[in-house]
Amino acid sequence: MSVNGRLFTWVSLVAVGGIDSLLLAHWGDRHGVRGWVVPVAALVLNGLVLARQAVSLRVHGRTLQRLDGTLAALRKSMVRDQILADIGTGLLTAADTTAVHELAVEGAAALLADTSDALAVVLAPDVDELVVTAAAGTELDGTDTGLVGRRVAPPAALRTLLQSGEVLGIGSIAELGVPGIDSTRSALILPLVVNGRFFGVIVATSERSLHAELRRALETLRTQVALALDGAALTAELTRRALHDPLTGLGNRTLIGERMVQALARARRTGSRVGVLLIDLNGFKPINDTLGHEAGDELLRAVAGRLTHCVRLEDTVGRLGGDEFVVVLEDLPDLAAAARVAERVVEAVAKPIVVDGRELPASASVGVAISNDASLPDELLRQADSAMYTAKKTRKTGAFAVWGSGI
């Protein structure tokens, strides 16, 4: 019943009482004392009815208040369920951990929207530290760059609790020590753990206490985010395996092909050149035959590390198979720049490589090809391969040759 409805009912009851009083007064003026018996009895009966109505009205009012409170709580619960459903849908299509972290703080901030000065942050593990990767809240406009990037080093005991997946309350926020978060605020620390794998924590804080229903919703969000991070990690691992050589960790033929397509497209736009170095180790088969495959594998891993140090971060080093490696050099001004890298490669591989206390001889033959505006990936690889065989024909311990230019 609305406030106006309850007011109208009370006014009606008062009006009935007033009319009864007027009738009683009028009756008494016309009749004697005996004449009072019937109207007084009627008045008492009417009074009892009015009293019962008043009591019923109060009871109904309290019931309606409770019902209004229940409906309000139900509406809030439905809003929380909708938030969780929307975030869950977004997590299904999240491409990487960064997207998952952003959805996590977005969902937590939405759940905390009715609380005062709410804040939600995600911290991801980085060796022995936790780093803030995303933050949002009712007092923040989207991601708070002031918090993102800050690091904390939780004590060993607290880290053990977090890795176990135990949800922690306000008593642990000060111990966690996230810069920029007041340790006196009401807080909930929600570890993100799936099958023993620790993906970080969600921290939800507010100036007011977090009621039980809100805590349950945040724990549901925690489960959604943890599963999404586990899925993203699995996808990343599968992608890494599909695009990388399992022995050296370098890119495989598939990744090299993709990088060459991208590099050639950028070169056409910018007017730069792409250089391809095809590298073959000299004398690798005798090492495998005499010392075994384990020694050969160690040699390949050592060479892979040296090749990586010969190039820039934007360049790509890959292994085609066996003792053949390839380097894709991006944004080169001319052929001379690629030749300088080839010279560094020959010198780096020629340095002694020690495996199990034994110094192994190593040298490389390198073929160099440089792109033009019409170059295709397979064409560049064939040219570099042809130049590599030209370098091998010199029978030097290490040499490089440039396609179309000799040694």
N, C-alpha and C positions, 0 to 999 in steps of 0.2 A: 504494500500500500504506500502511496506517495505521501509526502508531508502535507500537501493540500487536502488529500483524502482524509487523513487522520484528524486534521484541524476541523474539517467539516463535520465529522462524526462527533467530536467533543462539543462543538457548538450546538449540534442538534440535541445532545443529551442535556446540556445546560438549559436549552430552550424548553424542553419538556418539563424539567424541574421547575422552571419559573412559571410556566402555565399552570401546573398543578398547584403551586402556592397561591396564585391569583384566584383559582377556582375555589380553593379551600377558604380563603378569606371571604369571598363572595357568599359562599354557603353559610358560613358562620353568622353573617349579618342577618340572614333571613330565617334561620332556624335556631332553636335553643340548643342547650347542652346535649340533649338526646340526639339531636340531628347531626351531631359530630361523628357518631359511631361509624356510619357507612363511609363518609368521605375520608375519615382518618385511616380506616382499614384499606380503602382503595389507594390512599396515598402511600401507606407503608408497603403495600404490594407493588405499587409502581416504583417506589424507591428501591426495593430489592431487585426489581428487573433492571433499573438503571445502574445499580451497583454491579450487578452481574455483567452487564454490557461494558461498563468501564473496565472491570477486571479483564474481561475477554479482549478488550481493545489493547490493554497494556501487554497481555501475553502475545497477542498477534503482532504487536509492534516489535517486541523482542525477537520473535520468530523471524519476522521479515528482516530485521537487522542482521540476524545470523545468516539468513538466506542471501542477503546482499553481499555479506562478507565471503560466503562460499562461492557465489557467482564471480566475485572479483578475483578470488584466488584461482578459480577455474579459468578465467580469461587469461590471467598471467601465466598459468601453466600451459595453456594452448599457445600463447605467444612464445614461451620458451621452447616448446616442442617444434614450432614452426622454424625458429632460429636454428635449432639442431638439425632439422630436416634440410634446410637451405645450405647450411655449412657442410653437411654430409654429402649433398649433391655436388657442391663445389670441390670437395676433397677427392671425389671420384675422378675428376678430370684434371686435378692439379698436376702440373708437368714435372715439378721438382720440389726439393725441400723448402726452397725460398717461398714458393707459392703456398705450400702447406703451412709454413709459419705465419704468413700473412693472414690466411684464412683462420688460423687458430686464434690470433689476437682479435681479429674482427668478430669472431663468434663469442669469445669471452667478454669483450667489451659490450656486445649487444645484450648478453645475458645480465651484465652488471649495470645496464643503462638506468635502472630505477634506483640504484644506490647512489650514495653521495660521493663525489670525487673519486670515481672508480678508475682503476688502472689495471691493465693486463699486459704481461710481457712474456716472451718466449726466450729461453736461454738454451743454446745448443752446446754440446760438449766439444772441447778443443784441447786435446791431451789431458792435462790435469785441471783445466779451467773450464768455466762456463762463460759463454759470450752472448750478450743480448743481440738477437737477430731481428726482432720485431716488437713493437709496442703500440698500444692503442688504449683509449679510454674515454670517459665522458668529458674529461677536461682537455683532451688532445684532439687535434685535427689530423686524423689519419695516423700514419706512422710517425712516431716521435724520434727524430734524428738525434735528439740530445741523449737519449738512452741507448739507441742502437749502437753496437760496437763496444760498449763498456764490458769489462771483464771482471769476473769474481773467481776466487779460489776457495771453494768451500772446504772446511776441515775434513779430514779423512773419515771421521765417524759419520758426519752428515752426508758425505758423498756415498758412503756405503748404504745408508738409509734410502737415499734417492735412487740408487741403482737397484735397490730391492723392489721399488715401485710403491713404497708406503707413502700415502698422502699425509702431509704435515700441515699443522696449523700455525697460528700466529707466533708461537714460541720459537719457531725456526727461522722466521724472516730476518731477524736481527743477525742470527748466526750465518745465514746465507750472504747477507751484506751486499745486496744489489745497490750500487750507487744511484742516488736519486729517488729511492723508495724509503719513505719514513717507516722505521721499524716498529712504531707504535700503532700503525694501522692494522685493522683486521685483515688477515691474509690467509690464503690457501695455496700451498705449494703442491702441484700435481705432476709427479714424475711421469715421463713418457717412456714406458718400458713394454717391449713385446718379446716374448720367448727369451728373456734374459738379455736382450739388446737394449742398451740405454741410449735414448735419442734426445735427452734433455728434459726440461721442465717447463710447465706453464705456471706463472705466478699471477694470482688474481688478488687484488687488494682493494679495500674500500675504507672510508672513515666509519661506516656503520658495520655492525656484525653481519656476517653472511648466514642467512637462515638456511634451514635444512633442505628445503626444496631447491634453493639456488645452488647449494653445495652438490646436490645430486645431479643437477643439470650440468654443472661444471665438470663433474667426474665423468658424465656421459661424453661430454666434449673431449675430455682427456683421452678416453678410449678411442673415439673417432680419429683424433689427430695421431695418436700412437700407431694405429693400424695404417693410416695413410703414409706416415713416415717410413714404416716398415716396407710398405709396397713401393714407395719411391726409391728406397735403398736397394730393393731387389731389382727394380727396373734399371737403376743405374749400374748395378753389378752385371746384369745380363747384357746391357749395352756395352759396358767396358769389355766384357769377354768377347762380344761379337766383333768389336772394332780394334782389339789389341792382341798382340802376340803374347801368349801365356808365359813364355820363357823370359823375355826381356822387358815386357811391359810396354814396348814401343807399339806404335800403330801398325796394324796389319795392312794387307793389300787393299781391303775395302775402305779403310779410313784414308789411306793415301790417295785412293781414287777420288773420294769425296773432297779432300782438301785441295787436290789439284784442280778440280772443276771450279771450286770457290775462288781459288787464287787466280786462275786464268780469267774468270769473270771480272774480278776486281782490277786486274792488270789492264784489261781492255778499257775499263772506265777511267782509270787514272793515267794511262799511258806508260806504266811501268813494265817490268819484265819479271817472269818467273823462271827461276833456275832449278834444274833437277840434277841431283848427283846420284849416280848408281854406283855402289861400293861393293866390291867383292874381296874377301880376305884371301891372301895368298898362303898356300901351305896349310890350310885348315884340315884337309882330309888326313894327312899323316898324323896330326895331333890326335884326332879322333881315333884313328886306328891303333896308335901306340899307347896312348895314355887313357883311352876310354872316353865314353860320351860325357861323363860327369865333368872331366877336365875341359872337354870341348864346350860344354854348356857354360862353365865359368868364364871361359875366354869370350864367348859371345856376349855374356852379360857385361863383362868389363869393356868390351868394344862399344856396346850400346851406350854405356855411361859416358865414354869419351866423346862419342859422336854428339850426344846431347849438349855437352859443354862447348862444342865447336860452333853452335848456331845460336840465333836469337830466340826469344820466347815465342815470337810470331811464326817462326819456321817449324816444320814438322819433320821428325825423324821416324822412320818405320823400318820394319824387317819384312822382306818379301818371302823369306824362307831360307833354310840352310844357312850359308854364310854370306848371303846377299842382303844389303841394307840400301835404303833410299832416303835421300834428304830433299825436301821441297822448300826452296828459298823464295820467299815472297817479297814483293815491292823492291826489286833490284833496279838500279839505274842502268846497268850495262853488263856485258859478259865478263868484264874484268872483276866485278864484285863476286860473281859465282866462282871464278877461278881462284880468288883469294881464299874462299871458304874451302875449296877442294884441296888447296895446299895445306891449310890447317889440319884437315882431316888426315891427309897422308902423314903429316908429322906426328899427330896425336896417336894414331894407330901404331906407328913404328916404335913408340916408347915401350920398354920392357913391360910385360904383363906377368905377374907372379901368381901362380895357381898351386896351392898346397905346397908352398915353399920352393917351387920350381919355376924358374924363369922361362917363359914360353916365347918363342920368336913370333912376331906378327908383323904383317905389312898389308897394305891395301892397294888395289888398283881401282881408280876412280874415273868414271866417265861423266862428262859434263855436257848438258844441253840447255840452251836458253830459248825462251819462247819468243814468238812473234804474234802479230794480231790474229793470225789464223791457226795457231797451234791448238792441238787436241791432246788430252792427257796421255792416251796410248801412244801417240806419235812421239811425244817428248820422252816417254820411257824407252821406246825403241831406239831413239837417237842416243840417249844416255847409255843404253846397253851396248850399242855399237861402239861408242867412244871408249867404254870400259874395256872392251876386248882389244881395242887399239892400244890402250895403256898396258895391258897384259903382255902384248907382243914385244914390249921393250925388254922384258925379263929383268927389270929392275926390282929391287926389294919393295919399292913403293913408287907409284907414279900416277899422274892423272892426264887425261886427254880430253880435248874439247871437240864436240861434234863439228866436223867440217873444217877444223883448224889443226888437226894433228896434235902432237904432244906439246 
